């Protein structure tokens, strides 16, 4: 249930997509790409970390986040087989998710 709660916010799906696409990403770069504040992004990253979906490494004063679960990486790779592409769409039942680069 913790995983599904973590994935219930669209911004968290966007964060996971960025991390899949780019590997390790700093909080600042996530903020810039998502056009969101640092506290908001940090809150969402904490939720993803608590669900054991992401982890981070500290380098100096910066935290770099990455997808930590190999199982999740495989699932995301299935939904985003060409994760380097800028526009991504996938369907799950009646839901359609579309990610676009800004």
MODELLER restraints for C-alpha pairs under 7 A, 6 or more apart:
rsr = mdl.restraints
at = mdl.atoms
rsr.add(forms.Gaussian(group=physical.xy_distance, feature=features.Distance(at['CA:2:A'], at['CA:51:A']), mean=5.68, stdev=0.5))
rsr.add(forms.Gaussian(group=physical.xy_distance, feature=features.Distance(at['CA:3:A'], at['CA:51:A']), mean=5.40, stdev=0.5))
rsr.add(forms.Gaussian(group=physical.xy_distance, feature=features.Distance(at['CA:6:A'], at['CA:47:A']), mean=5.98, stdev=0.5))
rsr.add(forms.Gaussian(group=physical.xy_distance, feature=features.Distance(at['CA:6:A'], at['CA:48:A']), mean=5.79, stdev=0.5))
rsr.add(forms.Gaussian(group=physical.xy_distance, feature=features.Distance(at['CA:6:A'], at['CA:51:A']), mean=6.65, stdev=0.5))
rsr.add(forms.Gaussian(group=physical.xy_distance, feature=features.Distance(at['CA:7:A'], at['CA:13:A']), mean=6.17, stdev=0.5))
rsr.add(forms.Gaussian(group=physical.xy_distance, feature=features.Distance(at['CA:12:A'], at['CA:44:A']), mean=6.20, stdev=0.5))
rsr.add(forms.Gaussian(group=physical.xy_distance, feature=features.Distance(at['CA:19:A'], at['CA:25:A']), mean=6.48, stdev=0.5))
rsr.add(forms.Gaussian(group=physical.xy_distance, feature=features.Distance(at['CA:19:A'], at['CA:66:A']), mean=5.58, stdev=0.5))
rsr.add(forms.Gaussian(group=physical.xy_distance, feature=features.Distance(at['CA:19:A'], at['CA:67:A']), mean=6.24, stdev=0.5))
rsr.add(forms.Gaussian(group=physical.xy_distance, feature=features.Distance(at['CA:20:A'], at['CA:67:A']), mean=6.75, stdev=0.5))
rsr.add(forms.Gaussian(group=physical.xy_distance, feature=features.Distance(at['CA:20:A'], at['CA:83:A']), mean=6.94, stdev=0.5))
rsr.add(forms.Gaussian(group=physical.xy_distance, feature=features.Distance(at['CA:21:A'], at['CA:83:A']), mean=5.32, stdev=0.5))
rsr.add(forms.Gaussian(group=physical.xy_distance, feature=features.Distance(at['CA:21:A'], at['CA:84:A']), mean=5.68, stdev=0.5))
rsr.add(forms.Gaussian(group=physical.xy_distance, feature=features.Distance(at['CA:23:A'], at['CA:66:A']), mean=5.75, stdev=0.5))
rsr.add(forms.Gaussian(group=physical.xy_distance, feature=features.Distance(at['CA:24:A'], at['CA:64:A']), mean=5.48, stdev=0.5))
rsr.add(forms.Gaussian(group=physical.xy_distance, feature=features.Distance(at['CA:24:A'], at['CA:65:A']), mean=5.27, stdev=0.5))
rsr.add(forms.Gaussian(group=physical.xy_distance, feature=features.Distance(at['CA:24:A'], at['CA:66:A']), mean=4.73, stdev=0.5))
rsr.add(forms.Gaussian(group=physical.xy_distance, feature=features.Distance(at['CA:25:A'], at['CA:64:A']), mean=4.93, stdev=0.5))
rsr.add(forms.Gaussian(group=physical.xy_distance, feature=features.Distance(at['CA:25:A'], at['CA:65:A']), mean=5.33, stdev=0.5))
rsr.add(forms.Gaussian(group=physical.xy_distance, feature=features.Distance(at['CA:25:A'], at['CA:66:A']), mean=6.67, stdev=0.5))
rsr.add(forms.Gaussian(group=physical.xy_distance, feature=features.Distance(at['CA:26:A'], at['CA:62:A']), mean=6.62, stdev=0.5))
rsr.add(forms.Gaussian(group=physical.xy_distance, feature=features.Distance(at['CA:26:A'], at['CA:63:A']), mean=5.65, stdev=0.5))
rsr.add(forms.Gaussian(group=physical.xy_distance, feature=features.Distance(at['CA:26:A'], at['CA:64:A']), mean=4.23, stdev=0.5))
rsr.add(forms.Gaussian(group=physical.xy_distance, feature=features.Distance(at['CA:26:A'], at['CA:65:A']), mean=6.23, stdev=0.5))
rsr.add(forms.Gaussian(group=physical.xy_distance, feature=features.Distance(at['CA:27:A'], at['CA:63:A']), mean=6.42, stdev=0.5))
rsr.add(forms.Gaussian(group=physical.xy_distance, feature=features.Distance(at['CA:27:A'], at['CA:64:A']), mean=6.60, stdev=0.5))
rsr.add(forms.Gaussian(group=physical.xy_distance, feature=features.Distance(at['CA:31:A'], at['CA:37:A']), mean=5.97, stdev=0.5))
rsr.add(forms.Gaussian(group=physical.xy_distance, feature=features.Distance(at['CA:31:A'], at['CA:38:A']), mean=5.96, stdev=0.5))
rsr.add(forms.Gaussian(group=physical.xy_distance, feature=features.Distance(at['CA:31:A'], at['CA:41:A']), mean=6.37, stdev=0.5))
rsr.add(forms.Gaussian(group=physical.xy_distance, feature=features.Distance(at['CA:48:A'], at['CA:54:A']), mean=5.79, stdev=0.5))
rsr.add(forms.Gaussian(group=physical.xy_distance, feature=features.Distance(at['CA:49:A'], at['CA:55:A']), mean=5.81, stdev=0.5))
rsr.add(forms.Gaussian(group=physical.xy_distance, feature=features.Distance(at['CA:52:A'], at['CA:69:A']), mean=6.99, stdev=0.5))
rsr.add(forms.Gaussian(group=physical.xy_distance, feature=features.Distance(at['CA:53:A'], at['CA:67:A']), mean=6.05, stdev=0.5))
rsr.add(forms.Gaussian(group=physical.xy_distance, feature=features.Distance(at['CA:53:A'], at['CA:68:A']), mean=5.66, stdev=0.5))
rsr.add(forms.Gaussian(group=physical.xy_distance, feature=features.Distance(at['CA:53:A'], at['CA:69:A']), mean=5.54, stdev=0.5))
rsr.add(forms.Gaussian(group=physical.xy_distance, feature=features.Distance(at['CA:53:A'], at['CA:72:A']), mean=6.95, stdev=0.5))
rsr.add(forms.Gaussian(group=physical.xy_distance, feature=features.Distance(at['CA:54:A'], at['CA:65:A']), mean=6.61, stdev=0.5))
rsr.add(forms.Gaussian(group=physical.xy_distance, feature=features.Distance(at['CA:54:A'], at['CA:66:A']), mean=5.51, stdev=0.5))
rsr.add(forms.Gaussian(group=physical.xy_distance, feature=features.Distance(at['CA:54:A'], at['CA:67:A']), mean=4.42, stdev=0.5))
rsr.add(forms.Gaussian(group=physical.xy_distance, feature=features.Distance(at['CA:54:A'], at['CA:68:A']), mean=4.59, stdev=0.5))
rsr.add(forms.Gaussian(group=physical.xy_distance, feature=features.Distance(at['CA:54:A'], at['CA:69:A']), mean=6.89, stdev=0.5))
rsr.add(forms.Gaussian(group=physical.xy_distance, feature=features.Distance(at['CA:55:A'], at['CA:65:A']), mean=5.63, stdev=0.5))
rsr.add(forms.Gaussian(group=physical.xy_distance, feature=features.Distance(at['CA:55:A'], at['CA:66:A']), mean=5.69, stdev=0.5))
rsr.add(forms.Gaussian(group=physical.xy_distance, feature=features.Distance(at['CA:55:A'], at['CA:67:A']), mean=6.49, stdev=0.5))
rsr.add(forms.Gaussian(group=physical.xy_distance, feature=features.Distance(at['CA:55:A'], at['CA:68:A']), mean=5.39, stdev=0.5))
rsr.add(forms.Gaussian(group=physical.xy_distance, feature=features.Distance(at['CA:56:A'], at['CA:63:A']), mean=6.12, stdev=0.5))
rsr.add(forms.Gaussian(group=physical.xy_distance, feature=features.Distance(at['CA:56:A'], at['CA:64:A']), mean=5.24, stdev=0.5))
rsr.add(forms.Gaussian(group=physical.xy_distance, feature=features.Distance(at['CA:56:A'], at['CA:65:A']), mean=4.16, stdev=0.5))
rsr.add(forms.Gaussian(group=physical.xy_distance, feature=features.Distance(at['CA:56:A'], at['CA:66:A']), mean=6.09, stdev=0.5))
rsr.add(forms.Gaussian(group=physical.xy_distance, feature=features.Distance(at['CA:57:A'], at['CA:63:A']), mean=5.69, stdev=0.5))
rsr.add(forms.Gaussian(group=physical.xy_distance, feature=features.Distance(at['CA:57:A'], at['CA:64:A']), mean=5.30, stdev=0.5))
rsr.add(forms.Gaussian(group=physical.xy_distance, feature=features.Distance(at['CA:57:A'], at['CA:65:A']), mean=6.59, stdev=0.5))
rsr.add(forms.Gaussian(group=physical.xy_distance, feature=features.Distance(at['CA:58:A'], at['CA:64:A']), mean=6.26, stdev=0.5))
rsr.add(forms.Gaussian(group=physical.xy_distance, feature=features.Distance(at['CA:67:A'], at['CA:73:A']), mean=6.69, stdev=0.5))
rsr.add(forms.Gaussian(group=physical.xy_distance, feature=features.Distance(at['CA:79:A'], at['CA:90:A']), mean=6.46, stdev=0.5))
rsr.add(forms.Gaussian(group=physical.xy_distance, feature=features.Distance(at['CA:86:A'], at['CA:100:A']), mean=6.05, stdev=0.5))
rsr.add(forms.Gaussian(group=physical.xy_distance, feature=features.Distance(at['CA:86:A'], at['CA:101:A']), mean=5.49, stdev=0.5))
rsr.add(forms.Gaussian(group=physical.xy_distance, feature=features.Distance(at['CA:87:A'], at['CA:99:A']), mean=5.61, stdev=0.5))
rsr.add(forms.Gaussian(group=physical.xy_distance, feature=features.Distance(at['CA:87:A'], at['CA:100:A']), mean=4.57, stdev=0.5))
rsr.add(forms.Gaussian(group=physical.xy_distance, feature=features.Distance(at['CA:87:A'], at['CA:101:A']), mean=6.49, stdev=0.5))
rsr.add(forms.Gaussian(group=physical.xy_distance, feature=features.Distance(at['CA:88:A'], at['CA:98:A']), mean=5.52, stdev=0.5))
rsr.add(forms.Gaussian(group=physical.xy_distance, feature=features.Distance(at['CA:88:A'], at['CA:99:A']), mean=5.01, stdev=0.5))
rsr.add(forms.Gaussian(group=physical.xy_distance, feature=features.Distance(at['CA:88:A'], at['CA:100:A']), mean=6.54, stdev=0.5))
rsr.add(forms.Gaussian(group=physical.xy_distance, feature=features.Distance(at['CA:89:A'], at['CA:96:A']), mean=6.94, stdev=0.5))
rsr.add(forms.Gaussian(group=physical.xy_distance, feature=features.Distance(at['CA:89:A'], at['CA:97:A']), mean=5.42, stdev=0.5))
rsr.add(forms.Gaussian(group=physical.xy_distance, feature=features.Distance(at['CA:89:A'], at['CA:98:A']), mean=4.20, stdev=0.5))
rsr.add(forms.Gaussian(group=physical.xy_distance, feature=features.Distance(at['CA:89:A'], at['CA:99:A']), mean=6.30, stdev=0.5))
rsr.add(forms.Gaussian(group=physical.xy_distance, feature=features.Distance(at['CA:90:A'], at['CA:96:A']), mean=5.79, stdev=0.5))
rsr.add(forms.Gaussian(group=physical.xy_distance, feature=features.Distance(at['CA:90:A'], at['CA:97:A']), mean=5.39, stdev=0.5))
rsr.add(forms.Gaussian(group=physical.xy_distance, feature=features.Distance(at['CA:90:A'], at['CA:98:A']), mean=6.66, stdev=0.5))
rsr.add(forms.Gaussian(group=physical.xy_distance, feature=features.Distance(at['CA:91:A'], at['CA:97:A']), mean=6.23, stdev=0.5))
